[in-house]
Amino acid sequence: MTSHDRARRRDRRVYLRSHPLLFGLLAATRGRAVRRIGGTVLVHGADAYREALTRIPLDRTAAGTTGGAAREALRGAGGVLFDQEGGGHRAGRRSLAEGLGAAGVEGLRARWRPLLEPGCAPLGRGAEVDVAALARELAGTVAGALLESGAEPRALARAAADAAAASVRSHLPGPPRPGAAAAAARAAGRLRGLLGGGDALDAMVAVAAVNTTVAAVPRAVAWCADAGLWGQAADAGVRPRLAQELLRVTAASPVLPRVAAGAGTVEGCPVRGGDRLLLVARHAAGAHRRDPDGRDPAGPGAARLVFGAGPHVCPGARLATVLLEDVLEALAPYRPVVTRSRVDRRAALPGWRVLTVEASR
C-alpha cells in the first residue's frame, strides 16, 4: 500500500461511516458525467458540474437544499444568505465577499495565528495534539471575529455545529423524523442567542465558517500525515499549492444538493423544473482520481470546483486556503503522524470528531 493509498483509505471512512448509502450510490454512478435516477439528476463530470451551476436556474429555498434547511430552521428571522433572490442575494454575497477579500482575510489571520504556536507546542514535548479540537477553536475564533461577536470561540463552534447537524437531520430523505424540525429550530435559536440575537445572516455565516473549517482542516492534516507530505508543507513556495490540493481531494462539502427552478440541459441530459440535482463536487474536482501534490497540482481550475462555480462560488475560498496554509506551516516542523481518528457521525459535513497526532520519532 502506498502512502497515498493509506491516506485515501483513512479519508474514505468519513464518508462511509457518516452517510454510507449516499456515498455508495455516488461511487457506483460516477462512471458517467450525468445520470438521471427518477426525479434526481446526479452530476459528476467537471464540465457538467459547471454547466449545472451556471446555466440551470436553481430554487434556493426548496426542501432538501441548503437554503431550504436554513429557511426552515430560521423561520421568521428574516432573510438568510441562501434564502434570498435577486438584489438581496447579490447584496448579501457582495457584503460577505468584501469581508473575506484579501484585506479581510489578513485581518482574520491576525486573530487565528496566535493560536497556532501554543496549540501545536505539546508536540515538541512529546505529547499529542487533537487537531479536530484545534480546528474547532480556530473556527470559532474566525467566525467570532468575522461577525464581531464576543462569544467564546469553542462555545460558538459547538453551537454552529449543532445547528448545522440538526438542520441536516431534519431534511434527510425518508419518513419525517419526529421532533427533528423543532430540534433544528431550537439549535438555531441557541446559536443566534450566543451571537447576541444577531440577524439570520450572522447565524448562517457562523454555520458556514465553522462547519467547513472543522471538516476541512483535520481531514487535510490527516492526509498530509498519512501521505508523508510534510516536506511540501515546510516549503513556503510549495505550501499554497499543497493547501489547494488538499482541499481539492478532501472536498469539505463533497455534494451540493440543489433543485432546478426551471428547465434546461446538463451535457445533453434534460432537466425539468423541480428535479433534484446532486452536484458531486469531489468527483468534478477529480478527488477520486488524482492524489494531491503541491509540486504537480491539478491546477486552480480543478481546485476551485470544490468551492462551486460562477454565481454560486463560495466567498470563503481564500479564507479556507490561507487558514490551512498556516496550520500546515505550524505543524510541518514536527512532521506529525496520526495516532487516533474517530469519525463525527453527527456532523453536517463528513469529518473527524477526534484526530490526534504526535511528532515523528
Long-range contacts (C-beta under 8 A, 24 or more apart in sequence): 3-226, 3-227, 3-228, 4-227, 4-291, 6-226, 6-227, 7-222, 7-223, 7-225, 7-226, 7-227, 7-291, 8-223, 8-291, 10-222, 10-223, 10-226, 10-338, 10-341, 11-219, 11-222, 11-223, 11-249, 11-250, 13-341, 13-343, 14-219, 14-343, 14-350, 14-351, 14-352, 15-254, 15-350, 17-343, 17-345, 18-343, 18-344, 18-345, 18-347, 18-350, 19-350, 22-255, 23-254, 26-255, 26-278, 26-280, 26-283, 27-288, 30-280, 30-283, 30-288, 33-267, 34-266, 34-267, 34-268, 34-269, 35-269, 36-269, 39-274, 39-275, 39-276, 40-275, 40-276, 40-277, 40-278, 41-260, 41-266, 41-269, 41-271, 41-275, 41-276, 41-277, 41-278, 42-278, 42-280, 43-266, 43-277, 43-278, 43-279, 43-280, 43-284, 44-280, 44-283, 44-284, 45-267, 45-283, 45-284, 46-284, 46-285, 46-286, 46-302, 46-305, 47-267, 48-266, 48-267, 48-269, 48-284, 49-279, 49-280, 49-281, 49-284, 49-305, 49-309, 50-284, 50-305, 50-309, 50-310, 51-266, 51-267, 52-258, 52-266, 52-271, 52-277, 52-279, 53-256, 53-279, 53-308, 53-309, 53-310, 53-311, 53-312, 54-309, 54-310, 54-311, 54-312, 55-264, 55-266, 56-260, 56-262, 56-264, 56-266, 56-271, 56-277, 57-260, 57-261, 57-262, 57-264, 58-258, 58-259, 58-260, 58-261, 58-277, 58-312, 59-258, 59-259, 59-260, 59-261, 60-84, 60-85, 60-89, 62-259, 63-171, 63-259, 64-171, 64-173, 64-257, 64-259, 64-276, 65-257, 65-258, 65-259, 66-256, 66-257, 68-171, 68-259, 69-167, 69-168, 69-170, 69-171, 69-184, 70-167, 70-200, 70-204, 70-207, 72-167, 72-170, 72-171, 72-181, 72-184, 72-185, 73-163, 73-166, 73-167, 73-170, 73-184, 73-185, 73-187, 73-188, 74-188, 74-192, 74-200, 74-203, 74-204, 75-185, 77-188, 77-192, 77-199, 77-200, 77-203, 78-199, 78-200, 78-201, 79-200, 79-201, 80-200, 80-201, 80-203, 80-204, 81-201, 81-204, 81-205, 82-204, 92-201, 93-315, 96-205, 96-315, 97-315, 99-146, 100-146, 100-315, 100-316, 100-318, 100-319, 101-318, 102-318, 105-318, 105-319, 105-322, 107-145, 108-142, 108-145, 108-146, 108-319, 109-322, 109-323, 109-326, 111-141, 111-142, 111-145, 112-138, 112-141, 112-142, 112-323, 112-326, 113-326, 115-141, 116-326, 116-327, 116-330, 117-330, 119-330, 120-330, 120-331, 120-334, 123-331, 123-334, 123-336, 123-357, 123-358, 123-359, 124-334, 124-359, 126-358, 126-359, 127-358, 128-339, 128-340, 128-356, 128-357, 128-358, 129-336, 129-356, 129-357, 129-358, 130-354, 130-355, 130-356, 131-217, 131-218, 131-221, 131-222, 131-352, 131-355, 131-356, 131-357, 132-214, 132-218, 132-344, 132-351, 132-352, 132-353, 132-354, 132-355, 133-354, 134-217, 134-327, 135-213, 135-214, 135-217, 135-218, 135-327, 136-161, 136-210, 136-214, 138-213, 138-217, 138-323, 138-327, 139-209, 139-210, 139-211, 139-213, 139-214, 140-210, 142-209, 142-213, 142-319, 142-323, 143-205, 143-206, 143-209, 143-210, 146-205, 146-209, 147-195, 147-198, 147-202, 147-205, 147-206, 149-194, 149-195, 149-196, 149-198, 149-202, 150-196, 151-194, 151-195, 151-196, 155-194, 156-194, 156-195, 156-206, 156-210, 157-210, 157-214, 159-187, 159-190, 159-191, 159-194, 159-206, 160-191, 160-206, 160-207, 160-209, 160-210, 160-211, 161-210, 161-211, 161-214, 161-347, 161-348, 162-187, 162-190, 162-191, 163-187, 163-188, 163-190, 163-191, 163-203, 163-207, 164-207, 164-210, 164-211, 164-347, 164-348, 164-349, 165-346, 165-347, 165-348, 167-348, 168-348, 208-314, 208-316, 209-316, 209-319, 211-347, 211-348, 211-349, 212-252, 212-253, 212-314, 212-316, 212-320, 212-349, 213-320, 213-323, 214-347, 214-349, 214-351, 215-252, 215-253, 215-347, 215-349, 215-350, 215-351, 216-247, 216-250, 216-252, 216-320, 216-324, 216-351, 217-323, 217-324, 217-327, 218-351, 218-352, 218-355, 219-250, 219-252, 219-350, 219-351, 219-352, 220-246, 220-247, 220-250, 220-324, 220-327, 220-328, 221-327, 221-328, 221-331, 221-336, 221-355, 221-357, 222-338, 222-341, 222-352, 222-355, 223-249, 223-250, 223-292, 224-328, 224-331, 225-336, 225-337, 225-338, 225-357, 226-338, 227-291, 227-292, 229-292, 229-294, 230-331, 230-332, 230-335, 230-336, 232-293, 232-294, 232-295, 233-328, 233-329, 233-331, 233-332, 234-329, 234-332, 234-333, 235-294, 236-329, 238-294, 238-295, 239-294, 239-325, 239-328, 239-329, 240-294, 240-321, 240-325, 241-294, 241-295, 241-297, 242-292, 242-293, 242-294, 242-328, 243-294, 243-321, 243-322, 243-324, 243-325, 243-328, 244-297, 244-300, 244-303, 244-321, 245-292, 245-293, 245-294, 245-297, 245-298, 245-303, 246-292, 246-324, 247-303, 247-306, 247-320, 247-321, 247-324, 248-285, 248-286, 248-287, 248-292, 248-298, 248-302, 248-303, 248-305, 248-306, 249-282, 249-285, 249-287, 249-290, 249-291, 249-292, 250-287, 251-281, 251-282, 251-285, 251-287, 251-306, 252-306, 252-320, 252-349, 252-351, 253-281, 253-306, 253-314, 253-349, 254-280, 254-281, 254-282, 254-287, 254-350, 255-279, 255-280, 255-281, 255-282, 256-281, 256-308, 256-312, 281-305, 281-306, 281-308, 282-306, 331-357, 334-359, 334-360, 335-359, 335-360, 336-360
